[in-house]
Amino acid sequence: MNDGSAKPRRRWQASAGGPRGPAGSSDPAGRAARRRRHEAIRAEVAEEETEAIEAEIAEKAGVLEVPLHLRIDRELDIQLRQRAAEAQIPTSALVRRLLRQAIHGSQREGHTVSEIEEIARRVARQELGGR
């Protein structure tokens, strides 16, 4: 008995595009196609997850966690914190950057053997040419 308060029930029909319509085809070919699509999606997701894990492992392998304790005065601490705030990076990142610059800069202070030899040849040519 329907007094108008209950909603009428509808049966999904294949032509209505319901579960047995085009998207939810119950024919074997449709199910097989859907399975292939799902398998392809799962394979793609698995591949992306594998790449992300490999990238994370490589990143962690490249980073060495070394606790470094320094005794610095308050003035240096304030300067480091101010520079880090200006650069909008953590103080530890600024210290790493400064350490890298100091190490790479100290390696370039002197000339290499080949540079010294080139300078010596140039001076010798100038001396011989000036006589």
C-alpha positions as CSV (number, residue, x, y, z in Angstrom):
1,M,0.0,0.0,0.0
2,N,1.5,3.3,-1.0
3,D,0.3,6.4,0.8
4,G,2.5,8.7,-1.1
5,S,5.1,9.2,1.7
6,A,7.4,6.4,0.5
7,K,9.5,6.9,-2.6
8,P,8.7,4.6,-5.4
9,R,11.4,2.0,-6.1
10,R,13.1,1.9,-9.5
11,R,14.7,-1.0,-11.1
12,W,17.8,-0.2,-13.0
13,Q,17.6,-1.2,-16.6
14,A,20.4,-1.8,-19.1
15,S,19.2,1.2,-21.1
16,A,19.2,3.5,-18.1
17,G,23.0,3.2,-17.7
18,G,22.7,1.6,-14.3
19,P,24.9,-1.2,-12.9
20,R,24.1,-3.4,-15.9
21,G,24.4,-0.5,-18.4
22,P,27.4,0.6,-20.4
23,A,29.6,1.4,-17.4
24,G,28.7,-1.8,-15.5
25,S,28.4,-4.1,-18.4
26,S,27.6,-7.7,-17.4
27,D,28.7,-9.2,-20.6
28,P,32.0,-11.2,-20.5
29,A,33.8,-8.8,-23.0
30,G,32.9,-5.8,-20.9
31,R,34.0,-7.4,-17.7
32,A,37.3,-8.5,-19.3
33,A,37.9,-5.0,-20.6
34,R,37.1,-3.5,-17.2
35,R,39.5,-6.1,-15.6
36,R,42.3,-5.1,-18.0
37,R,41.8,-1.4,-17.3
38,H,41.9,-2.0,-13.5
39,E,45.0,-4.2,-13.9
40,A,46.7,-1.4,-15.9
41,I,45.7,1.2,-13.3
42,R,47.0,-1.0,-10.5
43,A,50.3,-1.7,-12.4
44,E,50.7,2.1,-13.0
45,V,50.1,2.9,-9.4
46,A,52.5,0.2,-8.3
47,E,55.2,1.5,-10.6
48,E,54.7,5.1,-9.3
49,E,54.9,3.8,-5.7
50,T,58.1,1.9,-6.5
51,E,59.6,5.0,-8.1
52,A,58.7,7.1,-5.1
53,I,60.2,4.5,-2.7
54,E,63.4,4.3,-4.8
55,A,63.7,8.1,-4.8
56,E,63.2,8.3,-1.0
57,I,65.8,5.6,-0.5
58,A,68.3,7.4,-2.7
59,E,67.6,10.6,-0.9
60,K,68.1,9.1,2.5
61,A,71.2,7.3,1.3
62,G,72.6,10.6,0.1
63,V,72.0,12.3,3.4
64,L,74.2,11.4,6.3
65,E,72.8,12.2,9.7
66,V,75.7,13.6,11.8
67,P,74.9,15.4,14.9
68,L,77.2,18.4,15.0
69,H,77.6,20.3,18.3
70,L,79.3,23.7,18.1
71,R,80.2,26.1,20.8
72,I,79.5,29.6,19.4
73,D,79.0,32.9,21.1
74,R,75.6,34.6,21.3
75,E,76.5,37.1,18.6
76,L,77.3,34.4,16.1
77,D,74.1,32.6,17.0
78,I,72.0,35.7,16.5
79,Q,73.7,36.4,13.2
80,L,73.1,32.9,11.9
81,R,69.5,33.0,13.0
82,Q,69.0,36.4,11.3
83,R,70.6,35.3,8.1
84,A,68.5,32.1,8.1
85,A,65.3,34.1,8.7
86,E,66.2,36.4,5.8
87,A,66.8,33.5,3.5
88,Q,63.6,31.8,4.9
89,I,65.4,28.6,5.6
90,P,66.2,26.7,8.8
91,T,69.3,27.7,10.6
92,S,70.7,24.1,10.1
93,A,70.3,24.5,6.3
94,L,72.1,27.8,6.4
95,V,75.0,26.3,8.4
96,R,75.2,23.4,5.9
97,R,75.4,25.9,3.1
98,L,78.1,28.0,4.8
99,L,80.1,24.9,5.5
100,R,79.9,23.8,1.9
101,Q,80.9,27.2,0.7
102,A,83.8,27.3,3.1
103,I,85.1,23.9,2.0
104,H,84.7,24.5,-1.7
105,G,86.2,27.9,-1.4
106,S,89.3,26.7,0.5
107,Q,90.0,24.2,-2.2
108,R,90.2,26.9,-4.8
109,E,92.5,29.2,-2.9
110,G,95.6,27.7,-4.4
111,H,96.4,27.1,-8.0
112,T,96.6,23.7,-9.5
113,V,99.8,22.3,-10.9
114,S,98.6,22.8,-14.5
115,E,97.7,26.4,-13.8
116,I,101.1,27.1,-12.3
117,E,102.8,25.5,-15.3
118,E,100.7,27.6,-17.7
119,I,101.6,30.8,-15.8
120,A,105.3,29.8,-15.9
121,R,105.1,29.2,-19.7
122,R,103.4,32.5,-20.2
123,V,106.0,34.4,-18.2
124,A,108.8,32.6,-20.0
125,R,107.3,33.5,-23.4
126,Q,107.0,37.1,-22.3
127,E,110.6,37.2,-21.1
128,L,112.0,35.6,-24.3
129,G,109.8,37.8,-26.5
130,G,110.9,41.0,-24.6
131,R,114.6,40.6,-25.3
